[in-house]
């Protein structure tokens, strides 16, 4: 297990380039299974979760060429479907939640898809019903081996388009169903579809491959099935979660930081949400500039009531940034209610912040009230364990702002979502080192 040793309390300065988006890359990589032709993808992040999925694809028989940093060519023209029933797949697939999205493409192209119950963050229940109900609506037969915790769907006769109303606007669920529907016979209509920029990226990539999809960017997608798809070129967007993380880092360490090439048009409400916390950020071309600030004050509502920051399906605020917002508010002027609606275990890392001196009231598994210190009382260094990706980066930001030297264990959780993080932070002045 790796450890980060962090000497906090130092201001940072400089520019940082966000990596490619983790959540988009996982969808896009699964989409290469839909065609026997070559697919070129650029800006793939070099992180554990993405590399695990690339390993799964390689063992499945996908030909993979690495042409440069983040630049790959994939060709799924001779797959070994027997791998899906191997012990190796059960081990690899179960360690990565994103592996669920290989099922849709395999079902569409080969009439069957299998997956062990996938892993990922321990942040609460993350149902797979949306995925499999979508496949069943398209005509697939579902089975589940409870002893081996193995899911399977089969459709030897092929899939048939239909109308479906999703029970929740699941991003991975929508992506999986879309990838299955593009090769189905007839027209598929998906209502209450997710419409995040990463899902839009997937749809636009599929259209370049020859798919017929309308309504991209809305919650109503219409897909006319085609017989086959071809190759294409695609570039992954910058990671909006990482961008939000660096905004929070700048505020907590009172640093002057420029975040480069952020794709402003795909950030939605993220910049304005941080502005509501009193953080100054400027649009400079396609960069975000955050000046050094000694204080930032949380806005109240017009009637004077306490501000609530809550997650919601796009274009609402992404749940992946609520942990960052919570940490940032510990040093704000004012108070805020954080409402994490989607995952009931994601706020359970706040005990570590309380140990550091933060004033947080955990109301229930979904809500926490934060009373900001306004930098009148600094967080104190401590020893912590990273429970998941987003809590891990939040604790790292807290440690960089704290007085003294902190230690974070289980940093593999952070490595799952952030590429070469200590080197990139060191480049802007952070005093952080990795220990075995």
N, C-alpha and C positions, 0 to 999 in steps of 0.2 A: 504494500500500500504506500502511495506517495504522500508527502507532506509539504505544505507551503509554510514557510517561515516569513512573516511580514512585519517589517518595522514601520509602524504607522506614524501619522502626524506630520507628514511631509507633503508640501505642495508639489503638484505635477505640472508639466508644461510641454506642449508640443502637439503634433498631429497624429491621429490614429486612423487606420483604414479598416472599416468593418469587413469581416469575412463574408463569404457567400452564405446564404440563408440555409440553415440546417433543415428547417421544416419543408422548404421547397425542394432541396436536394433529395430528400428521402422519397418524395413523390416522383420527381423527374427520373430518378434512377430506376424506379420500378417500371416506368413507362417504356423503357428500352426493350422490355420483354414483348411489346406489342408488334414488333416488326423484325423480320430477318435482316433488314438493311442496317447500315452503319448510322449511329447516332453520335454526334459530337456535342459534348457538354463542357462549358467553361465555368470557372469560378466555383468549383466544388470545394467546400471547406474540408480541411484535413483534420477531422475530429473523429473520436472513437465511434460514435453512432453511425456516421456515414461510412467509415472504413469497414465496419462490421457488415453493412448492407452490401458494399462492393464485394466483400469476401463471399457472401451468400450467392451473389450473382455469378461470381467466378466458379464456385463449386457447382452451380446449376448448369454451367457450360457456356456462359456468356464470354465471348472473346473480348479482352480488355487491353487497351493500349494507353499508357500514360504518356502524353505528349509534352507535358510541362506542369508547372505548379497549378493545381486545380483544373487541368485540362485533360480530358479523357475521351477516347473513342470506344464505344461499345457496339458489339454486334451479336445478337441473339439468334443466329441462324442454325445452330445445331445444339439444342439443349438436351441435357441428361435428366429426364423427368424422374428417373429412379432415385435421384438425390433427395427428392421430397419425402421419401419414405425411409431415409437413412437416419442412423443415430446422430451423425454429424449435423444434419439439418435440424433435428430436434434440439440439439445443444445450441447451435448458432441462432436459429430462428427464435428460440424462447428468450434469448438474452437481449432482444431488440424489438421494441414495440413497432417501429416502422416497417418491420418485415411483413406485417399484415397486408401491406399494400402490394405485395407480389401476387396476391390471390386473384384480384380482379383481372389483371392482364393475362395471367395463365388460364383462368377460366374462359376468358373471351377467345383466346387464340388456340388453346389446346383442349378445352372442354372440361378441365378439372384443375383444382387448386387446393393445396393443403398447407396448414400452418400449425405449429405448436402454439399453445397459449403464450402470447408474447409478453416480454418483460418491460423494462423501462423504469421511469420514476415511481417511487413509492409515495404518491401524493393523493391517494384515494382511489375510489372505484372509477374505472375507465372502460365503459361497456363497449362490447363489439357488436351488439345487436344491430345497430344501424347498418353496418357492413353486410352482415349475412341476410338481414331482412331485404336489403336491396337486391342481393344476388337471387334470393328466392323469388322476389317479384319479377325478375328477368327470366325465370324458368328453371333455375338451378335447384338441385336437391341437396339438402344440408344434412350433415351427420357430425356427431361429436362423440369421441371416445373419452369417456370420463376418467378411465383408469390412466390413460397416457396423456390426458389433457390435450387432445389433438383434434383440430377442426378440419373439416373437408367439405368442399362443394363440387358437384359434378353436373355436367350438362352435355351428354354425348350428342344430343340432337342440335345443339347450339342454343344461344340465348335469343329471346324475343323481346323487342321493345315494349314498354308499357308506361303508364302513368304511376308515379309514386309520390307520396307526401312523407318526407323524412320525419321521424319522431324527434330528432334534434339536428341542428345545423352543424354536424360533425365535419371537421375539415378532412381528416383522413377517410372518414366514411364516404363523404361526397367524392373525394378523389378516386377511391376504390371503385365506386359504382360507375363513375364517369368512364374510367378505363375499361370496365367491363362492357358498358353500353355502346362504346364507339364501334365495336364489331358485331353488335347484335342485329338481328333482322328487324327492320321497321324503325319506328320512332319511339324514343324514350323521353319522357318529361319528368324532371326532378324538381319538386317544389320544396321550399325550405332548405334549399341547397346552401352550403357555405359559399362565401364569395370573397374570402381573403385574397390579397394580391398573389400569394403563392398558388392558390387554386386557379386564379386567373392565368398565371404563368403556365401551369400545367395544361389548361384548356387551349391556350394559344399555341403551345408546343404541339399538342395533338392536332390542331388545325393545320399547322405547317406539315405534319405527317400525312395529311389527307382526310382527317376527321371532319365531320360536319356538326358544329356545335354553335348554337345561338343563345343569347342571353348572358354571355360571359360578363361577370362583374355584378350580376343580380342574383336574387335567390330563386330564380326560375330558369332552369336550363333545359333546352330542347336539343336532343341529339338524334340525328338521322344516321342509322348504322351504315357502315360501308363494308366492303368485302375484305379489304386489306389496307394496311398502312405502310408508308415508306419511311426512309430515313430523314434526318433533319439536323440542323445546328441550333444550339440553345445556350443562353448565358443565364446563370442563376443570379437573382437579385441580391443586393447586400442584405444582411440579416438585421431586421428591424429590432429584434430583441437585444442583439448586441449593441445596436445604436442607442437604444434606451438605457442599457447598462452603462455606457460611457457618459451619457448625460448625467445619470445619477452619480457616477464616480466624480465627475467634475464638480458637482454641487457639494458633495460630502467632503471632498478634500480642498474645497475653495481654490480650485485650479483653473487655469486658462487652457482650454483644450479645443482643438478643431477636429471634428469628425468628418473625414473625407468621403466624397462620392456616395451620399446616403440614399439617392433616389427619392427625393422629397415627395414626389407625387404618389408614392406608395407607402407613406408613413401614417396617413389617416389622422386620427386625433392624438397621436403620441406627442408631437411637439406641444400642442395646446394643453394637454394634461399636465405636462411638466411645468408649463407656464403658470397653471393654476396653483402650483406649489410655490410660486414666486421665483422660479429659476429663469434667468435671462438667457435666451438663446436666439441667435440671429441666422438668417438664411443668407449665405454668401455663395452665389452660384448654386452648385449642388452640394455644398458643404454646410455643416452646422458649426457655428462658432459659439462657444460658451466662454464669456469673460470671467475673470476671477471675481467672486462675490463673497463678501464677509457675512452676509445674511440673506435669507430668502424667506418670504412670508406667505403662508397658506391663505388663499382667498376664502371668504365665507360666501354663502349664498346671499341673494339680494335681501332676504328677510333676516339675515344675520345668523342663520342656523349653520351648524358645522358641515364642512365640505365632506361629501362621500365620494370616494373613488371606487368604482365597481367594474368588474369585467363584464363583457357582453360579446355576442357574435359580431363579426365585422359588419359595419364599420365602427362598432363599439371598441372599447379599450381591451387590448389583448390580455388574457389572464397570465401569460408568461411574464409580464412586467409588473404585476402587483407586488411581488416580493421586493423588487428594486424600489418601487414607490414607497413601500413601507419603511425600508431602511433610510431612504432620503428624508422622510418626514421626522425621523428621530432627532434631526438637528435643525428642523425648520422652526420658524416663529409661528406658533399657533397649533391647532389640533386638527385631526382628520379621522374619519372612519373608513377603514379599508374593508371592503365587502368582497370576499372571494367566493363567488357563487358556484363555480364549476367543480372545484376539488375540495373535499372536506379535510384533507390532511396537509394542505400546502402552507398553512400559517403556523404549523407546529414548530417551526424553527425559531419563533420569537423568544422562546426561553433563553436562547443563547444571546440574543440582543439584550434581554433584561439583565442577564449576568454581566454584560458590558456596561450597564448603567442606563439603558434606554427606558423611557417611561411608556410602557405598552400595557393595555388591558386587553387580554384575550377574552372577548365576550362569549364566543362559542366557536366551534370548528371553522366557521365561515367568516367571522367578523372580528376585527381588532381595532381598538381606538388607540391612536398614537398621540402623545402630548410632546411636542417638540421642545428641545433644549435651547434652541437659538444659539448654539455654540457656547452657552454660558457654562455648561458642564460637558466636557468631552467624554466620549466613550472610552472605556478602559480595555486594554489588551487582555486576551484570555486564550484558552485552548478550546477548539471547537471541532465538530465533525460535520462534514457536508452531507446532508441527507438526500439532496437531489440537485439537478443542474442549476435551477434558478435560485434556490435557497443558497447554494454554494457560492454563486457569484455575488449574491447579496451580502453574505458573511465576509467575503473577500473585500468588498467595498467598505464594509464597516471596519474591518481590520486596518485598511489603508488610512482611514480617517482617525483611528483610535490612538490614544497615548500609550506608548510601549510596544512590545514585540508580541505578536499573536502567532498561534500555530493552528493550521487547519488540516485535519486528517481527512482521509477518503476523498482526495482531490481528483480521483478518477471520475467522480461524478461531474466535476467542473470540466474535465477534459472531454467528456461526452459531447459538450456543446460549444466549447470555446477553443479556438486554434492557437497553439503556442502562446498561451496567455501571459506567462511570466516574462517571456522575451519581449512581447509587445508592450507590456506595462513598464518593463525596465527601460525601454527606449524613450519613455516620456517622464522618467525620473522616479518610478516606483522602486522601493527597496523590498524586493520579494525574491526569494530563492526556493528552489525545489530540492527536497531531500528525499532519499530513499528510505 
